[in-house]
């Protein structure tokens, strides 16, 4: 069986992004496309359920979002098949850290999920083409929050999407995802 091709899609969520295009600063949504078979992403839906979901149509934003397709970044072939990659996505969707109510617009969002999912299904050297600029908006957002918005928000009760104490994964827990095939075994935290 051949490994699945993996790419990251980036979507513009605001027209203002065009003003900052050269600096790659903006508000983006990211998702991961696996072998042109499915596109998976993370976002807030409602409390108590997973935030991991699949796009209805590949290369299209979820219906709950508005914006436009911006770019795609080919990361290469996974050693896993499409079905094995789908299993990894399914197993990640069951983990507490990817519950919908764990979503944090500044530091535990679609970009964090896309990167973690890619780490789970690709060799490290294939992550070099991951569009790291999508994290720039978070840095600016965090600085704005820390230096301005936090003056007006009750720090003990911030809005859920600005919660400055995001879910932290346990450092010494055993692997929760194990994919086995006749030729390889992959364990992921």
Rosetta constraint file for C-alpha pairs under 8 A:
AtomPair CA 1 CA 81 HARMONIC 6.66 0.50
AtomPair CA 2 CA 79 HARMONIC 7.74 0.50
AtomPair CA 2 CA 80 HARMONIC 7.73 0.50
AtomPair CA 2 CA 81 HARMONIC 6.11 0.50
AtomPair CA 3 CA 77 HARMONIC 5.71 0.50
AtomPair CA 3 CA 78 HARMONIC 5.01 0.50
AtomPair CA 3 CA 79 HARMONIC 4.85 0.50
AtomPair CA 3 CA 80 HARMONIC 4.94 0.50
AtomPair CA 3 CA 81 HARMONIC 4.54 0.50
AtomPair CA 3 CA 82 HARMONIC 7.04 0.50
AtomPair CA 4 CA 34 HARMONIC 6.22 0.50
AtomPair CA 4 CA 35 HARMONIC 4.93 0.50
AtomPair CA 4 CA 77 HARMONIC 5.41 0.50
AtomPair CA 4 CA 78 HARMONIC 5.27 0.50
AtomPair CA 4 CA 79 HARMONIC 7.25 0.50
AtomPair CA 4 CA 80 HARMONIC 6.27 0.50
AtomPair CA 4 CA 81 HARMONIC 5.05 0.50
AtomPair CA 4 CA 82 HARMONIC 5.14 0.50
AtomPair CA 4 CA 85 HARMONIC 7.77 0.50
AtomPair CA 5 CA 34 HARMONIC 5.96 0.50
AtomPair CA 5 CA 35 HARMONIC 4.68 0.50
AtomPair CA 5 CA 36 HARMONIC 7.78 0.50
AtomPair CA 5 CA 74 HARMONIC 8.00 0.50
AtomPair CA 5 CA 75 HARMONIC 7.68 0.50
AtomPair CA 5 CA 76 HARMONIC 5.61 0.50
AtomPair CA 5 CA 77 HARMONIC 4.27 0.50
AtomPair CA 5 CA 78 HARMONIC 6.20 0.50
AtomPair CA 6 CA 32 HARMONIC 7.05 0.50
AtomPair CA 6 CA 33 HARMONIC 5.86 0.50
AtomPair CA 6 CA 34 HARMONIC 4.95 0.50
AtomPair CA 6 CA 35 HARMONIC 6.16 0.50
AtomPair CA 6 CA 74 HARMONIC 6.33 0.50
AtomPair CA 6 CA 75 HARMONIC 5.57 0.50
AtomPair CA 6 CA 76 HARMONIC 5.59 0.50
AtomPair CA 6 CA 77 HARMONIC 5.91 0.50
AtomPair CA 6 CA 78 HARMONIC 6.77 0.50
AtomPair CA 7 CA 32 HARMONIC 5.84 0.50
AtomPair CA 7 CA 33 HARMONIC 5.29 0.50
AtomPair CA 7 CA 34 HARMONIC 6.82 0.50
AtomPair CA 7 CA 72 HARMONIC 6.56 0.50
AtomPair CA 7 CA 73 HARMONIC 5.32 0.50
AtomPair CA 7 CA 74 HARMONIC 4.34 0.50
AtomPair CA 7 CA 75 HARMONIC 5.26 0.50
AtomPair CA 7 CA 76 HARMONIC 7.16 0.50
AtomPair CA 8 CA 30 HARMONIC 6.71 0.50
AtomPair CA 8 CA 31 HARMONIC 5.72 0.50
AtomPair CA 8 CA 32 HARMONIC 4.56 0.50
AtomPair CA 8 CA 33 HARMONIC 6.12 0.50
AtomPair CA 8 CA 72 HARMONIC 5.59 0.50
AtomPair CA 8 CA 73 HARMONIC 5.12 0.50
AtomPair CA 8 CA 74 HARMONIC 6.63 0.50
AtomPair CA 8 CA 75 HARMONIC 7.37 0.50
AtomPair CA 8 CA 114 HARMONIC 7.59 0.50
AtomPair CA 8 CA 130 HARMONIC 7.16 0.50
AtomPair CA 8 CA 131 HARMONIC 7.81 0.50
AtomPair CA 9 CA 30 HARMONIC 5.55 0.50
AtomPair CA 9 CA 31 HARMONIC 5.33 0.50
AtomPair CA 9 CA 32 HARMONIC 6.16 0.50
AtomPair CA 9 CA 33 HARMONIC 7.10 0.50
AtomPair CA 9 CA 59 HARMONIC 7.13 0.50
AtomPair CA 9 CA 69 HARMONIC 7.71 0.50
AtomPair CA 9 CA 70 HARMONIC 7.71 0.50
AtomPair CA 9 CA 71 HARMONIC 5.99 0.50
AtomPair CA 9 CA 72 HARMONIC 4.41 0.50
AtomPair CA 9 CA 73 HARMONIC 6.46 0.50
AtomPair CA 10 CA 28 HARMONIC 6.44 0.50
AtomPair CA 10 CA 29 HARMONIC 5.75 0.50
AtomPair CA 10 CA 30 HARMONIC 4.68 0.50
AtomPair CA 10 CA 31 HARMONIC 6.85 0.50
AtomPair CA 10 CA 69 HARMONIC 6.49 0.50
AtomPair CA 10 CA 70 HARMONIC 5.55 0.50
AtomPair CA 10 CA 71 HARMONIC 5.27 0.50
AtomPair CA 10 CA 72 HARMONIC 6.06 0.50
AtomPair CA 11 CA 28 HARMONIC 5.44 0.50
AtomPair CA 11 CA 29 HARMONIC 5.08 0.50
AtomPair CA 11 CA 30 HARMONIC 6.37 0.50
AtomPair CA 11 CA 61 HARMONIC 7.32 0.50
AtomPair CA 11 CA 67 HARMONIC 6.63 0.50
AtomPair CA 11 CA 68 HARMONIC 5.51 0.50
AtomPair CA 11 CA 69 HARMONIC 4.40 0.50
AtomPair CA 11 CA 70 HARMONIC 4.81 0.50
AtomPair CA 11 CA 71 HARMONIC 6.92 0.50
AtomPair CA 12 CA 17 HARMONIC 6.76 0.50
AtomPair CA 12 CA 26 HARMONIC 7.79 0.50
AtomPair CA 12 CA 27 HARMONIC 6.47 0.50
AtomPair CA 12 CA 28 HARMONIC 4.95 0.50
AtomPair CA 12 CA 29 HARMONIC 6.73 0.50
AtomPair CA 12 CA 67 HARMONIC 5.41 0.50
AtomPair CA 12 CA 68 HARMONIC 5.26 0.50
AtomPair CA 12 CA 69 HARMONIC 6.21 0.50
AtomPair CA 12 CA 70 HARMONIC 5.69 0.50
AtomPair CA 13 CA 17 HARMONIC 7.85 0.50
AtomPair CA 13 CA 27 HARMONIC 5.70 0.50
AtomPair CA 13 CA 28 HARMONIC 5.38 0.50
AtomPair CA 13 CA 29 HARMONIC 6.73 0.50
AtomPair CA 13 CA 65 HARMONIC 7.81 0.50
AtomPair CA 13 CA 66 HARMONIC 6.30 0.50
AtomPair CA 13 CA 67 HARMONIC 4.37 0.50
AtomPair CA 13 CA 68 HARMONIC 6.72 0.50
AtomPair CA 14 CA 26 HARMONIC 7.96 0.50
AtomPair CA 14 CA 27 HARMONIC 6.51 0.50
AtomPair CA 14 CA 28 HARMONIC 7.93 0.50
AtomPair CA 14 CA 67 HARMONIC 6.19 0.50
AtomPair CA 15 CA 19 HARMONIC 7.98 0.50
AtomPair CA 15 CA 67 HARMONIC 7.98 0.50
AtomPair CA 16 CA 20 HARMONIC 7.22 0.50
AtomPair CA 16 CA 26 HARMONIC 7.44 0.50
AtomPair CA 17 CA 21 HARMONIC 5.95 0.50
AtomPair CA 17 CA 25 HARMONIC 6.97 0.50
AtomPair CA 17 CA 26 HARMONIC 4.83 0.50
AtomPair CA 17 CA 27 HARMONIC 6.65 0.50
AtomPair CA 20 CA 24 HARMONIC 6.21 0.50
AtomPair CA 20 CA 25 HARMONIC 5.57 0.50
AtomPair CA 20 CA 26 HARMONIC 6.64 0.50
AtomPair CA 21 CA 25 HARMONIC 6.55 0.50
AtomPair CA 21 CA 26 HARMONIC 7.58 0.50
AtomPair CA 24 CA 133 HARMONIC 5.93 0.50
AtomPair CA 24 CA 134 HARMONIC 7.60 0.50
AtomPair CA 24 CA 136 HARMONIC 7.68 0.50
AtomPair CA 25 CA 133 HARMONIC 7.01 0.50
AtomPair CA 25 CA 134 HARMONIC 7.42 0.50
AtomPair CA 25 CA 136 HARMONIC 5.83 0.50
AtomPair CA 25 CA 137 HARMONIC 5.84 0.50
AtomPair CA 26 CA 134 HARMONIC 7.34 0.50
AtomPair CA 26 CA 136 HARMONIC 7.37 0.50
AtomPair CA 26 CA 137 HARMONIC 5.45 0.50
AtomPair CA 27 CA 134 HARMONIC 7.53 0.50
AtomPair CA 27 CA 137 HARMONIC 5.95 0.50
AtomPair CA 28 CA 134 HARMONIC 6.28 0.50
AtomPair CA 29 CA 110 HARMONIC 6.39 0.50
AtomPair CA 29 CA 111 HARMONIC 7.08 0.50
AtomPair CA 30 CA 41 HARMONIC 6.94 0.50
AtomPair CA 30 CA 110 HARMONIC 5.78 0.50
AtomPair CA 30 CA 111 HARMONIC 5.65 0.50
AtomPair CA 30 CA 114 HARMONIC 6.61 0.50
AtomPair CA 30 CA 134 HARMONIC 7.99 0.50
AtomPair CA 31 CA 39 HARMONIC 6.44 0.50
AtomPair CA 31 CA 40 HARMONIC 5.62 0.50
AtomPair CA 31 CA 41 HARMONIC 4.61 0.50
AtomPair CA 31 CA 42 HARMONIC 7.68 0.50
AtomPair CA 31 CA 110 HARMONIC 6.93 0.50
AtomPair CA 31 CA 111 HARMONIC 7.66 0.50
AtomPair CA 31 CA 114 HARMONIC 5.83 0.50
AtomPair CA 32 CA 39 HARMONIC 5.41 0.50
AtomPair CA 32 CA 40 HARMONIC 5.36 0.50
AtomPair CA 32 CA 41 HARMONIC 6.52 0.50
AtomPair CA 32 CA 114 HARMONIC 6.06 0.50
AtomPair CA 32 CA 118 HARMONIC 7.70 0.50
AtomPair CA 33 CA 37 HARMONIC 7.38 0.50
AtomPair CA 33 CA 38 HARMONIC 5.75 0.50
AtomPair CA 33 CA 39 HARMONIC 4.22 0.50
AtomPair CA 33 CA 40 HARMONIC 6.53 0.50
AtomPair CA 33 CA 58 HARMONIC 7.39 0.50
AtomPair CA 34 CA 38 HARMONIC 5.57 0.50
AtomPair CA 34 CA 39 HARMONIC 6.31 0.50
AtomPair CA 34 CA 82 HARMONIC 6.46 0.50
AtomPair CA 34 CA 85 HARMONIC 7.37 0.50
AtomPair CA 35 CA 82 HARMONIC 6.26 0.50
AtomPair CA 36 CA 58 HARMONIC 7.38 0.50
AtomPair CA 37 CA 58 HARMONIC 7.99 0.50
AtomPair CA 37 CA 82 HARMONIC 7.46 0.50
AtomPair CA 38 CA 54 HARMONIC 6.89 0.50
AtomPair CA 38 CA 55 HARMONIC 7.26 0.50
AtomPair CA 38 CA 58 HARMONIC 6.52 0.50
AtomPair CA 39 CA 54 HARMONIC 5.54 0.50
AtomPair CA 39 CA 55 HARMONIC 5.43 0.50
AtomPair CA 39 CA 57 HARMONIC 7.87 0.50
AtomPair CA 39 CA 58 HARMONIC 5.73 0.50
AtomPair CA 39 CA 59 HARMONIC 7.73 0.50
AtomPair CA 40 CA 52 HARMONIC 7.02 0.50
AtomPair CA 40 CA 53 HARMONIC 5.73 0.50
AtomPair CA 40 CA 54 HARMONIC 4.45 0.50
AtomPair CA 40 CA 55 HARMONIC 6.28 0.50
AtomPair CA 40 CA 89 HARMONIC 7.58 0.50
AtomPair CA 41 CA 52 HARMONIC 5.69 0.50
AtomPair CA 41 CA 53 HARMONIC 5.60 0.50
AtomPair CA 41 CA 54 HARMONIC 6.30 0.50
AtomPair CA 41 CA 55 HARMONIC 7.58 0.50
AtomPair CA 41 CA 110 HARMONIC 6.04 0.50
AtomPair CA 41 CA 113 HARMONIC 7.04 0.50
AtomPair CA 41 CA 114 HARMONIC 6.67 0.50
AtomPair CA 42 CA 51 HARMONIC 5.15 0.50
AtomPair CA 42 CA 52 HARMONIC 4.40 0.50
AtomPair CA 42 CA 53 HARMONIC 6.19 0.50
AtomPair CA 42 CA 98 HARMONIC 7.48 0.50
AtomPair CA 42 CA 100 HARMONIC 7.93 0.50
AtomPair CA 42 CA 109 HARMONIC 6.58 0.50
AtomPair CA 42 CA 110 HARMONIC 4.69 0.50
AtomPair CA 42 CA 113 HARMONIC 6.09 0.50
AtomPair CA 42 CA 114 HARMONIC 7.71 0.50
AtomPair CA 43 CA 51 HARMONIC 5.05 0.50
AtomPair CA 43 CA 52 HARMONIC 6.65 0.50
AtomPair CA 43 CA 53 HARMONIC 7.84 0.50
AtomPair CA 43 CA 100 HARMONIC 6.37 0.50
AtomPair CA 43 CA 103 HARMONIC 6.31 0.50
AtomPair CA 43 CA 109 HARMONIC 6.36 0.50
AtomPair CA 43 CA 110 HARMONIC 5.90 0.50
AtomPair CA 44 CA 51 HARMONIC 5.58 0.50
AtomPair CA 44 CA 100 HARMONIC 4.70 0.50
AtomPair CA 44 CA 101 HARMONIC 6.45 0.50
AtomPair CA 44 CA 103 HARMONIC 5.72 0.50
AtomPair CA 45 CA 49 HARMONIC 7.75 0.50
AtomPair CA 45 CA 50 HARMONIC 7.97 0.50
AtomPair CA 45 CA 51 HARMONIC 6.16 0.50
AtomPair CA 45 CA 100 HARMONIC 5.70 0.50
AtomPair CA 45 CA 101 HARMONIC 7.81 0.50
AtomPair CA 46 CA 51 HARMONIC 8.00 0.50
AtomPair CA 46 CA 100 HARMONIC 5.93 0.50
AtomPair CA 46 CA 101 HARMONIC 6.57 0.50
AtomPair CA 47 CA 99 HARMONIC 7.56 0.50
AtomPair CA 47 CA 100 HARMONIC 5.78 0.50
AtomPair CA 47 CA 101 HARMONIC 4.83 0.50
AtomPair CA 48 CA 99 HARMONIC 6.83 0.50
AtomPair CA 48 CA 100 HARMONIC 6.89 0.50
AtomPair CA 48 CA 101 HARMONIC 6.84 0.50
AtomPair CA 49 CA 99 HARMONIC 5.72 0.50
AtomPair CA 49 CA 100 HARMONIC 5.80 0.50
AtomPair CA 49 CA 101 HARMONIC 7.80 0.50
AtomPair CA 50 CA 93 HARMONIC 5.74 0.50
AtomPair CA 50 CA 94 HARMONIC 6.72 0.50
AtomPair CA 50 CA 98 HARMONIC 6.10 0.50
AtomPair CA 50 CA 99 HARMONIC 4.16 0.50
AtomPair CA 50 CA 100 HARMONIC 5.01 0.50
AtomPair CA 51 CA 93 HARMONIC 7.11 0.50
AtomPair CA 51 CA 98 HARMONIC 5.80 0.50
AtomPair CA 51 CA 99 HARMONIC 5.04 0.50
AtomPair CA 51 CA 100 HARMONIC 3.81 0.50
AtomPair CA 51 CA 101 HARMONIC 7.58 0.50
AtomPair CA 51 CA 103 HARMONIC 7.49 0.50
AtomPair CA 52 CA 89 HARMONIC 7.94 0.50
AtomPair CA 52 CA 92 HARMONIC 7.87 0.50
AtomPair CA 52 CA 93 HARMONIC 5.25 0.50
AtomPair CA 52 CA 98 HARMONIC 6.65 0.50
AtomPair CA 52 CA 99 HARMONIC 7.55 0.50
AtomPair CA 52 CA 100 HARMONIC 7.54 0.50
AtomPair CA 53 CA 93 HARMONIC 7.99 0.50
AtomPair CA 55 CA 60 HARMONIC 6.91 0.50
AtomPair CA 55 CA 61 HARMONIC 6.98 0.50
AtomPair CA 55 CA 62 HARMONIC 5.79 0.50
AtomPair CA 56 CA 60 HARMONIC 7.69 0.50
AtomPair CA 56 CA 62 HARMONIC 7.15 0.50
AtomPair CA 59 CA 69 HARMONIC 7.00 0.50
AtomPair CA 60 CA 68 HARMONIC 8.00 0.50
AtomPair CA 60 CA 69 HARMONIC 6.96 0.50
AtomPair CA 61 CA 65 HARMONIC 6.33 0.50
AtomPair CA 61 CA 66 HARMONIC 7.17 0.50
AtomPair CA 61 CA 67 HARMONIC 7.23 0.50
AtomPair CA 61 CA 68 HARMONIC 7.40 0.50
AtomPair CA 61 CA 69 HARMONIC 7.54 0.50
AtomPair CA 73 CA 129 HARMONIC 6.68 0.50
AtomPair CA 73 CA 130 HARMONIC 6.79 0.50
AtomPair CA 73 CA 131 HARMONIC 7.05 0.50
AtomPair CA 74 CA 129 HARMONIC 7.14 0.50
AtomPair CA 75 CA 126 HARMONIC 5.60 0.50
AtomPair CA 75 CA 127 HARMONIC 6.41 0.50
AtomPair CA 75 CA 128 HARMONIC 7.74 0.50
AtomPair CA 75 CA 129 HARMONIC 5.81 0.50
AtomPair CA 75 CA 130 HARMONIC 6.83 0.50
AtomPair CA 76 CA 126 HARMONIC 6.34 0.50
AtomPair CA 77 CA 122 HARMONIC 7.50 0.50
AtomPair CA 78 CA 121 HARMONIC 6.02 0.50
AtomPair CA 78 CA 122 HARMONIC 5.07 0.50
AtomPair CA 78 CA 123 HARMONIC 7.31 0.50
AtomPair CA 79 CA 121 HARMONIC 7.46 0.50
AtomPair CA 79 CA 122 HARMONIC 6.97 0.50
AtomPair CA 79 CA 123 HARMONIC 7.98 0.50
AtomPair CA 80 CA 84 HARMONIC 5.61 0.50
AtomPair CA 80 CA 85 HARMONIC 6.14 0.50
AtomPair CA 80 CA 121 HARMONIC 6.72 0.50
AtomPair CA 81 CA 85 HARMONIC 6.19 0.50
AtomPair CA 82 CA 86 HARMONIC 6.13 0.50
AtomPair CA 83 CA 87 HARMONIC 6.29 0.50
AtomPair CA 84 CA 88 HARMONIC 6.38 0.50
AtomPair CA 84 CA 179 HARMONIC 6.91 0.50
AtomPair CA 85 CA 89 HARMONIC 6.32 0.50
AtomPair CA 85 CA 121 HARMONIC 6.45 0.50
AtomPair CA 86 CA 90 HARMONIC 6.14 0.50
AtomPair CA 87 CA 91 HARMONIC 6.06 0.50
AtomPair CA 87 CA 179 HARMONIC 7.90 0.50
AtomPair CA 88 CA 92 HARMONIC 6.07 0.50
AtomPair CA 88 CA 117 HARMONIC 7.95 0.50
AtomPair CA 88 CA 120 HARMONIC 7.52 0.50
AtomPair CA 88 CA 121 HARMONIC 7.63 0.50
AtomPair CA 88 CA 177 HARMONIC 6.85 0.50
AtomPair CA 88 CA 179 HARMONIC 7.52 0.50
AtomPair CA 89 CA 93 HARMONIC 6.13 0.50
AtomPair CA 89 CA 117 HARMONIC 7.16 0.50
AtomPair CA 90 CA 94 HARMONIC 6.68 0.50
AtomPair CA 91 CA 95 HARMONIC 6.87 0.50
AtomPair CA 91 CA 177 HARMONIC 6.54 0.50
AtomPair CA 92 CA 98 HARMONIC 6.98 0.50
AtomPair CA 92 CA 117 HARMONIC 7.99 0.50
AtomPair CA 92 CA 177 HARMONIC 7.74 0.50
AtomPair CA 93 CA 98 HARMONIC 6.02 0.50
AtomPair CA 93 CA 99 HARMONIC 7.35 0.50
AtomPair CA 94 CA 98 HARMONIC 7.32 0.50
AtomPair CA 94 CA 99 HARMONIC 7.70 0.50
AtomPair CA 95 CA 99 HARMONIC 7.02 0.50
AtomPair CA 97 CA 102 HARMONIC 6.28 0.50
AtomPair CA 97 CA 167 HARMONIC 6.13 0.50
AtomPair CA 97 CA 168 HARMONIC 7.63 0.50
AtomPair CA 97 CA 169 HARMONIC 6.97 0.50
AtomPair CA 98 CA 102 HARMONIC 6.36 0.50
AtomPair CA 98 CA 103 HARMONIC 7.44 0.50
AtomPair CA 98 CA 113 HARMONIC 7.90 0.50
AtomPair CA 99 CA 103 HARMONIC 7.27 0.50
AtomPair CA 101 CA 160 HARMONIC 7.81 0.50
AtomPair CA 102 CA 108 HARMONIC 7.35 0.50
AtomPair CA 102 CA 166 HARMONIC 6.94 0.50
AtomPair CA 102 CA 167 HARMONIC 6.31 0.50
AtomPair CA 103 CA 108 HARMONIC 5.57 0.50
AtomPair CA 103 CA 109 HARMONIC 5.55 0.50
AtomPair CA 103 CA 161 HARMONIC 6.72 0.50
AtomPair CA 104 CA 108 HARMONIC 4.72 0.50
AtomPair CA 104 CA 109 HARMONIC 5.61 0.50
AtomPair CA 104 CA 160 HARMONIC 7.17 0.50
AtomPair CA 104 CA 161 HARMONIC 4.76 0.50
AtomPair CA 104 CA 162 HARMONIC 6.12 0.50
AtomPair CA 104 CA 163 HARMONIC 6.52 0.50
AtomPair CA 104 CA 166 HARMONIC 6.69 0.50
AtomPair CA 105 CA 109 HARMONIC 5.64 0.50
AtomPair CA 105 CA 138 HARMONIC 7.70 0.50
AtomPair CA 105 CA 161 HARMONIC 5.41 0.50
AtomPair CA 105 CA 162 HARMONIC 6.41 0.50
AtomPair CA 106 CA 138 HARMONIC 4.96 0.50
AtomPair CA 106 CA 139 HARMONIC 7.68 0.50
AtomPair CA 106 CA 141 HARMONIC 6.42 0.50
AtomPair CA 106 CA 142 HARMONIC 6.28 0.50
AtomPair CA 106 CA 161 HARMONIC 7.72 0.50
AtomPair CA 106 CA 162 HARMONIC 6.70 0.50
AtomPair CA 107 CA 112 HARMONIC 7.22 0.50
AtomPair CA 107 CA 138 HARMONIC 6.60 0.50
AtomPair CA 107 CA 166 HARMONIC 7.24 0.50
AtomPair CA 108 CA 112 HARMONIC 5.64 0.50
AtomPair CA 108 CA 113 HARMONIC 7.52 0.50
AtomPair CA 108 CA 166 HARMONIC 6.66 0.50
AtomPair CA 108 CA 167 HARMONIC 7.78 0.50
AtomPair CA 109 CA 113 HARMONIC 6.36 0.50
AtomPair CA 110 CA 114 HARMONIC 6.01 0.50
AtomPair CA 111 CA 115 HARMONIC 6.19 0.50
AtomPair CA 111 CA 134 HARMONIC 6.97 0.50
AtomPair CA 111 CA 135 HARMONIC 7.05 0.50
AtomPair CA 112 CA 116 HARMONIC 6.16 0.50
AtomPair CA 113 CA 117 HARMONIC 5.89 0.50
AtomPair CA 114 CA 118 HARMONIC 6.09 0.50
AtomPair CA 115 CA 119 HARMONIC 6.15 0.50
AtomPair CA 115 CA 130 HARMONIC 7.61 0.50
AtomPair CA 116 CA 120 HARMONIC 6.26 0.50
AtomPair CA 117 CA 121 HARMONIC 6.46 0.50
AtomPair CA 118 CA 122 HARMONIC 5.68 0.50
AtomPair CA 118 CA 127 HARMONIC 7.27 0.50
AtomPair CA 119 CA 123 HARMONIC 7.08 0.50
AtomPair CA 119 CA 124 HARMONIC 6.69 0.50
AtomPair CA 119 CA 127 HARMONIC 7.30 0.50
AtomPair CA 120 CA 188 HARMONIC 5.86 0.50
AtomPair CA 122 CA 126 HARMONIC 6.38 0.50
AtomPair CA 122 CA 127 HARMONIC 7.35 0.50
AtomPair CA 123 CA 127 HARMONIC 7.37 0.50
AtomPair CA 124 CA 128 HARMONIC 7.77 0.50
AtomPair CA 132 CA 136 HARMONIC 7.78 0.50
AtomPair CA 134 CA 138 HARMONIC 7.93 0.50
AtomPair CA 135 CA 139 HARMONIC 6.72 0.50
AtomPair CA 136 CA 140 HARMONIC 6.48 0.50
AtomPair CA 137 CA 141 HARMONIC 5.99 0.50
AtomPair CA 138 CA 142 HARMONIC 5.94 0.50
AtomPair CA 139 CA 143 HARMONIC 6.20 0.50
AtomPair CA 140 CA 144 HARMONIC 6.17 0.50
AtomPair CA 141 CA 145 HARMONIC 6.09 0.50
AtomPair CA 142 CA 146 HARMONIC 5.98 0.50
AtomPair CA 143 CA 147 HARMONIC 5.91 0.50
AtomPair CA 143 CA 148 HARMONIC 8.00 0.50
AtomPair CA 144 CA 148 HARMONIC 5.40 0.50
AtomPair CA 144 CA 149 HARMONIC 6.28 0.50
AtomPair CA 145 CA 149 HARMONIC 4.53 0.50
AtomPair CA 145 CA 150 HARMONIC 5.34 0.50
AtomPair CA 146 CA 150 HARMONIC 5.59 0.50
AtomPair CA 147 CA 151 HARMONIC 7.50 0.50
AtomPair CA 148 CA 152 HARMONIC 7.61 0.50
AtomPair CA 149 CA 153 HARMONIC 6.41 0.50
AtomPair CA 150 CA 154 HARMONIC 7.35 0.50
AtomPair CA 150 CA 155 HARMONIC 6.78 0.50
AtomPair CA 153 CA 157 HARMONIC 7.76 0.50
AtomPair CA 153 CA 158 HARMONIC 6.14 0.50
AtomPair CA 154 CA 158 HARMONIC 5.77 0.50
AtomPair CA 158 CA 162 HARMONIC 6.22 0.50
AtomPair CA 158 CA 163 HARMONIC 5.68 0.50
AtomPair CA 159 CA 163 HARMONIC 6.26 0.50
AtomPair CA 173 CA 189 HARMONIC 7.81 0.50
AtomPair CA 174 CA 189 HARMONIC 7.03 0.50
AtomPair CA 175 CA 187 HARMONIC 6.10 0.50
AtomPair CA 175 CA 188 HARMONIC 5.57 0.50
AtomPair CA 175 CA 189 HARMONIC 4.49 0.50
AtomPair CA 176 CA 187 HARMONIC 7.60 0.50
AtomPair CA 176 CA 188 HARMONIC 6.57 0.50
AtomPair CA 176 CA 189 HARMONIC 5.67 0.50
AtomPair CA 177 CA 186 HARMONIC 7.97 0.50
AtomPair CA 177 CA 187 HARMONIC 5.69 0.50
AtomPair CA 177 CA 188 HARMONIC 5.18 0.50
AtomPair CA 177 CA 189 HARMONIC 6.52 0.50
AtomPair CA 178 CA 185 HARMONIC 7.17 0.50
AtomPair CA 178 CA 186 HARMONIC 5.70 0.50
AtomPair CA 178 CA 187 HARMONIC 4.58 0.50
AtomPair CA 178 CA 188 HARMONIC 6.54 0.50
AtomPair CA 179 CA 185 HARMONIC 5.79 0.50
AtomPair CA 179 CA 186 HARMONIC 5.22 0.50
AtomPair CA 179 CA 187 HARMONIC 6.60 0.50
AtomPair CA 180 CA 184 HARMONIC 6.05 0.50
AtomPair CA 180 CA 185 HARMONIC 4.54 0.50
AtomPair CA 180 CA 186 HARMONIC 6.52 0.50
AtomPair CA 181 CA 185 HARMONIC 6.40 0.50
